Amino acid sequence: MGLMNAFQIGREGLSVHGKRVEIAAKNIANIDTPNYTRKIPIISSNQDQSFATVLSSMGMGALSGNMGGVNFDGIVEDPTPGAKIYKPGHPDADEYGYIRTSNTNAMVDIADATIAQRAYEASLGVMTISKAMSVSALEIGK
């Protein structure tokens, strides 16, 4: 893996985990919005390999191919229905006078936001270390 791969992995991580934080923040902001459905980000790894596969793909002490990174694959809605509350006259009420509350759970989304923030910070660390390694390599080459 070269330094450019490390920068790419860090960049992908910053982008994906930044989106995760935004989605969790949107869910928390809409916790009291009737009929709001919680959004769930879908992420995947660029290359999912077992340890045995990685060991068998090693050639001359280096890993082959693009190793690592994450992808943002979209957003799905949480299928769990919110609670029904009887509020006749409310603009969002159905024909029977019920509204659905948001199915957002504040504790779940706060935990998701915290995990995404930590992953964002880790990706930023990858970028910082890669930058330091690049600067050191340039200093050696002088």
Phi, psi and omega in degrees: 000129179267176179296326180295324176296320179295319177296320180294317178297317178297318179296315178298318179298317178299316182294309184294312184287334172296319177295322178299318178296317180299317181294317178297320179295321178295319178299315181295321180295332183257021184297331180255012180274120179299144177065010177283135178252127181301137178261142180236121178285144177249121178234154178215161178274153178294322183215111182260106182232146174281165180299321180296320179294319179297316180297320181286337181271000181287130178231122179058034175081003180239148177279140181268154174076184179277111184256111173102180182103165181230157177237145172264114186260004177123192183231138172240157178267141178292122183284352181294125181284147174284167181290150176267134178233136180279111179218076179296144181092346177291140182301334181264005183290146176280187183295343179262359178090014181258145170242155175260133175281167177295143178268017180282134175252116185302318182295320180294315183287329174294318177296317178299317180296321179295315179296317179295323178296318179295320178293324176298314179297323178294320177295322176295323176297321177299317180295317181296315180293319178297321178296315180298321178294321179295317179297318179296320178296322178293322179295321179295323182286351180289000000 
